[in-house]
Amino acid sequence: QVQLVESGGGLVQPGGSLRLSCAGSGIIFSIYAMGWYRQAPGKQRELVAAITKSGHTNYADSVKGRFTISRDNAKNTVYLQMNNLKPEDTAVYYCNAVLGTFDYWGQGTQVTVSS
C-alpha cells in the first residue's frame, strides 16, 4: 500500500520559516518525481515546487528564492524548506509522487502564516 505522509506544518508569523517533510512508503521512492502542491480556501490546487528523480528542481514564481525542495532517497523523504513566509502562503500543502500513470498524494498538512 502506497503512503505519503506529510509533517511539519503549523502556525508561523510572517517572515518565519517552516520545513515540511513527506515520507513515502510502498513505492520505489528514488525513481519517482516528487512535488509539493498547495490549496488555499476557495482556490485551485497549485504546484509549489517539484524535484525529478535526478534532482532537477522547479518552483512557482511566487516562491522562488524563498522555498527550497530537496529529497533524501535513503530516507524515502522529500522536504520543502520555506523561508520568509507570507500570509499568502497560507494553505494546505500536499505531497505528490508521480511516475508515468502512477500518481499518489498525501493527506496534506496545514500551514498558516499569521501574526
C-alpha positions as CSV (number, residue, x, y, z in Angstrom):
1,Q,0.0,0.0,0.0
2,V,1.4,3.4,-1.0
3,Q,1.5,6.1,1.6
4,L,2.8,9.6,1.6
5,V,2.8,11.2,5.0
6,E,3.4,14.9,5.4
7,S,4.5,16.6,8.6
8,G,5.9,19.9,9.7
9,G,3.0,22.3,9.1
10,G,1.8,24.7,11.7
11,L,1.2,28.4,12.6
12,V,4.1,30.8,11.9
13,Q,4.4,34.6,11.9
14,P,5.1,36.4,8.7
15,G,8.8,36.3,7.9
16,G,9.2,33.0,9.7
17,S,10.3,29.6,8.5
18,L,8.9,26.0,8.4
19,R,10.2,22.8,7.0
20,L,7.8,20.3,5.6
21,S,8.6,16.6,5.3
22,C,6.9,13.9,3.2
23,A,7.8,10.3,4.0
24,G,6.9,7.7,1.3
25,S,6.4,4.0,1.6
26,G,5.1,1.3,-0.7
27,I,6.9,2.7,-3.7
28,I,10.5,2.7,-5.0
29,F,10.8,6.3,-3.9
30,S,14.0,7.1,-5.8
31,I,12.5,6.7,-9.2
32,Y,9.5,9.0,-8.6
33,A,9.3,12.6,-9.4
34,M,8.2,14.4,-6.2
35,G,6.3,17.6,-5.8
36,W,4.7,19.9,-3.3
37,Y,1.3,21.5,-4.1
38,R,-0.9,23.8,-2.0
39,Q,-4.5,24.7,-1.9
40,A,-5.8,27.8,-0.2
41,P,-9.5,28.2,0.7
42,G,-11.6,28.9,-2.4
43,K,-8.6,28.4,-4.7
44,Q,-7.4,25.6,-7.0
45,R,-4.6,23.4,-6.0
46,E,-1.3,24.7,-7.4
47,L,2.2,23.4,-7.9
48,V,4.7,25.0,-5.4
49,A,7.9,23.0,-6.2
50,A,9.0,19.8,-7.8
51,I,12.1,17.7,-8.0
52,T,12.9,15.0,-10.5
53,K,14.5,11.6,-9.7
54,S,17.8,13.1,-10.7
55,G,17.4,16.2,-8.6
56,H,16.4,18.9,-11.0
57,T,14.0,21.3,-9.4
58,N,11.4,23.9,-10.5
59,Y,9.4,26.4,-8.5
60,A,6.3,28.5,-8.8
61,D,7.3,32.1,-9.4
62,S,5.6,33.2,-6.1
63,V,8.0,31.1,-4.0
64,K,11.3,31.4,-6.0
65,G,14.1,32.5,-3.7
66,R,12.1,31.6,-0.6
67,F,11.4,27.9,-0.8
68,T,13.7,25.0,-1.4
69,I,12.7,21.5,-2.3
70,S,15.1,18.6,-1.7
71,R,15.0,14.8,-1.4
72,D,16.8,12.1,0.6
73,N,16.2,8.9,-1.2
74,A,17.9,6.9,1.5
75,K,15.2,8.1,3.9
76,N,12.4,8.0,1.3
77,T,11.7,11.6,2.2
78,V,11.2,14.9,0.3
79,Y,11.4,18.2,2.1
80,L,10.2,21.7,1.5
81,Q,12.1,24.4,3.3
82,M,10.0,27.6,3.5
83,N,11.6,30.8,4.5
84,N,10.3,34.4,4.7
85,L,6.8,33.1,4.8
86,K,4.0,35.4,3.8
87,P,0.3,35.4,4.7
88,E,-0.5,34.4,1.1
89,D,1.4,31.2,1.7
90,T,-1.4,30.0,4.0
91,A,-2.8,26.8,2.6
92,V,-2.9,23.1,2.9
93,Y,0.3,21.6,1.5
94,Y,0.2,18.3,-0.3
95,C,3.0,15.9,-1.2
96,N,2.8,14.2,-4.7
97,A,4.7,11.3,-6.2
98,V,4.5,10.7,-10.0
99,L,5.9,8.0,-12.3
100,G,4.1,7.7,-15.6
101,T,0.5,7.0,-14.9
102,F,1.2,6.3,-11.2
103,D,0.2,9.4,-9.2
104,Y,-0.1,9.4,-5.4
105,W,-1.0,12.1,-2.9
106,G,-0.6,12.6,0.8
107,Q,-3.3,13.8,3.1
108,G,-2.0,17.3,3.4
109,T,-0.6,19.5,6.2
110,Q,-1.9,22.9,7.1
111,V,0.4,25.9,7.0
112,T,-0.9,29.1,8.5
113,V,1.1,32.4,8.3
114,S,-0.4,35.0,10.6
115,S,0.6,37.5,13.2
